[in-house]
Every structure is written in C-alpha cells, then in structure tokens.
Amino acid sequence: MPYRHTQPGTFSVATCLVSGTFGALLLWNADHHSSAMTLLIVESVVAVLFSSLTVEVGRRELRWHFGPGLWRHKVPLIAIQEIAVVRNGWWHGLGLRFGSGFRLYSVSGLDAVELRLASNDVRRIGTNDPHGLAEAIRAARSRTDDAED
C-alpha cells in the first residue's frame, strides 16, 4: 500500500463520551435507569465506530473506513477527476455527512481532501494530513495513467 494514514477521532470520542455521560446522569437522577444505561451503551458504540478514520491509496483505488472498519468506502482512481485540499466549516460536523453538494467523511478537525468524481459526485475525506493524502492520490493516479498508456 503506497499510502496509509489513520487519523484518531479524539474530538468525536470525547464528544460522545461526555454527552453520553451527562445525558445518562440526568436520566439516572430522574429515575430512568434503563434509559440511562441504554444511552451510555449507544454513545459508547458510536465512540468506537468513529474512533478513527483510515485512508489507503492503493494501485487502483482509494479506500477509507471509520474505526474498526464496519463500513468501508472506495473509489477507483480513474474515477477521480479533480483533487483539492479544502477546509470544512465547523457546521459541517463530523462522521458521515451529506453537505450541500458533497458527502463528508470526518472524525476530527476541519481539513479535508475534496474529490470530484467523473459522475460529478463530490467526496470530502477529512484528514490531519491533507497535503500528503492529496499528493499520494495524485501520484497513484499518474502511475495508473502511465500503466494504461
């Protein structure tokens, strides 16, 4: 694998655990014990699922997944038409988001690499290494283009 990078989702995990704990305490004090436990379990599962974002640039495709990798996403390199380093607004949020005109995958921070696909779909992949990821995709695409000639 020419490029593999995992960004920890420190902010995502902290947000889930703090909000889950606070909500559970409120529910517990209101004598809703089972709801409090359910909330803690759900928030803990979400924290694990969004604990990191791993991105891999292979010979023919770009792949990424959250946390342990239950949901995997991929795009063939030949389908990528444009690559740009972008900065998301804080209002775009974290996790898997459908923004105005793009789909965002992010666990922490505002930096991302935006990919415009041949289908005109746009994907933004959050990363704490936006320039490294963009360059790895460009390099892999040029190797793919050279191999096809």
C-alpha positions as CSV (number, residue, x, y, z in Angstrom):
1,M,0.0,0.0,0.0
2,P,1.7,3.2,-1.1
3,Y,-0.1,5.4,1.4
4,R,-2.0,4.5,4.6
5,H,-2.9,7.0,7.3
6,T,-5.1,6.8,10.3
7,Q,-6.4,9.9,12.0
8,P,-7.6,9.5,15.6
9,G,-11.1,10.8,16.2
10,T,-10.2,12.3,19.6
11,F,-12.9,15.0,19.3
12,S,-15.5,12.6,18.2
13,V,-14.8,10.1,21.0
14,A,-14.7,12.8,23.6
15,T,-17.9,14.4,22.4
16,C,-19.7,11.0,22.5
17,L,-18.4,10.1,26.0
18,V,-19.0,13.5,27.6
19,S,-22.5,13.9,26.1
20,G,-23.4,10.3,26.9
21,T,-22.3,10.6,30.5
22,F,-24.0,13.9,31.0
23,G,-27.3,12.6,29.5
24,A,-27.1,9.4,31.4
25,L,-26.6,11.2,34.7
26,L,-29.6,13.4,34.0
27,L,-31.7,10.3,33.2
28,W,-30.4,8.4,36.2
29,N,-31.3,11.2,38.5
30,A,-34.8,11.3,37.0
31,D,-35.2,7.5,37.9
32,H,-34.9,6.4,34.2
33,H,-32.1,3.9,34.9
34,S,-32.7,1.7,31.9
35,S,-32.7,4.7,29.6
36,A,-29.5,6.0,31.2
37,M,-27.8,2.7,30.6
38,T,-29.1,2.5,27.0
39,L,-27.8,6.0,26.3
40,L,-24.3,5.1,27.7
41,I,-24.2,1.9,25.6
42,V,-25.3,3.7,22.4
43,E,-22.8,6.6,22.9
44,S,-20.0,4.1,23.6
45,V,-20.7,2.2,20.4
46,V,-20.8,5.4,18.4
47,A,-17.5,6.4,20.0
48,V,-15.9,3.2,18.9
49,L,-17.3,3.3,15.4
50,F,-16.0,6.9,14.9
51,S,-12.8,6.5,16.9
52,S,-10.6,6.9,13.8
53,L,-10.6,7.4,10.0
54,T,-8.2,5.3,8.0
55,V,-7.4,6.2,4.4
56,E,-5.4,4.0,2.0
57,V,-4.3,4.8,-1.5
58,G,-3.7,1.6,-3.5
59,R,-2.6,0.9,-7.0
60,R,-6.1,1.2,-8.5
61,E,-8.4,2.6,-5.8
62,L,-8.7,4.9,-2.8
63,R,-10.2,3.3,0.3
64,W,-11.3,4.6,3.7
65,H,-13.1,3.4,6.7
66,F,-14.1,4.6,10.2
67,G,-12.9,2.9,13.4
68,P,-12.8,-0.9,13.2
69,G,-13.9,-0.8,9.5
70,L,-17.5,-2.0,9.6
71,W,-18.4,0.4,6.8
72,R,-15.8,0.6,4.0
73,H,-15.8,3.1,1.2
74,K,-13.8,3.1,-2.0
75,V,-13.4,5.0,-5.3
76,P,-11.5,3.8,-8.3
77,L,-8.6,6.2,-9.0
78,I,-9.6,6.5,-12.6
79,A,-13.0,7.9,-11.4
80,I,-11.3,10.9,-9.7
81,Q,-11.3,13.9,-11.9
82,E,-10.1,16.7,-9.5
83,I,-8.3,16.7,-6.2
84,A,-8.2,19.8,-3.9
85,V,-7.2,20.4,-0.3
86,V,-10.2,22.2,1.4
87,R,-11.2,23.4,4.8
88,N,-14.7,22.4,6.0
89,G,-16.8,24.8,8.1
90,W,-17.4,23.7,11.7
91,W,-21.2,23.4,10.8
92,H,-20.5,20.5,8.5
93,G,-19.9,18.3,11.6
94,L,-18.2,15.0,12.0
95,G,-18.9,11.5,10.9
96,L,-20.7,10.7,7.7
97,R,-22.4,13.9,6.5
98,F,-24.3,14.9,3.4
99,G,-23.5,18.5,2.8
100,S,-24.6,20.9,0.1
101,G,-23.2,19.2,-3.0
102,F,-20.8,16.8,-1.3
103,R,-20.5,13.8,1.0
104,L,-18.1,14.3,4.0
105,Y,-16.3,11.6,6.0
106,S,-14.5,13.1,9.0
107,V,-13.6,12.3,12.6
108,S,-11.7,15.3,13.8
109,G,-10.6,18.7,12.6
110,L,-11.7,20.8,9.6
111,D,-9.1,19.8,7.0
112,A,-10.1,17.5,4.1
113,V,-9.3,16.4,0.6
114,E,-12.1,17.0,-1.9
115,L,-12.5,14.6,-4.8
116,R,-14.7,15.5,-7.8
117,L,-15.6,12.2,-9.5
118,A,-16.4,11.5,-13.1
119,S,-20.0,11.2,-12.1
120,N,-19.9,14.8,-10.7
121,D,-20.3,13.4,-7.2
122,V,-18.0,15.1,-4.6
123,R,-16.4,13.3,-1.7
124,R,-14.6,15.1,1.1
125,I,-12.3,12.9,3.2
126,G,-11.3,14.5,6.5
127,T,-7.6,14.1,7.4
128,N,-4.9,15.7,9.5
129,D,-2.6,15.1,6.6
130,P,-4.4,16.8,3.7
131,H,-1.4,17.7,1.6
132,G,0.1,14.2,2.0
133,L,-3.1,12.5,1.1
134,A,-3.7,14.7,-2.0
135,E,-0.2,14.1,-3.2
136,A,-0.5,10.3,-2.7
137,I,-3.7,10.3,-4.7
138,R,-2.1,12.4,-7.5
139,A,1.0,10.1,-7.6
140,A,-1.1,6.9,-7.7
141,R,-3.3,8.4,-10.4
142,S,-0.3,9.3,-12.5
143,R,1.1,5.7,-12.1
144,T,-2.3,4.3,-13.1
145,D,-2.4,6.7,-16.2
146,D,1.2,5.6,-17.2
147,A,0.3,1.9,-16.9
148,E,-2.7,2.4,-19.2
149,D,-0.6,4.0,-22.0
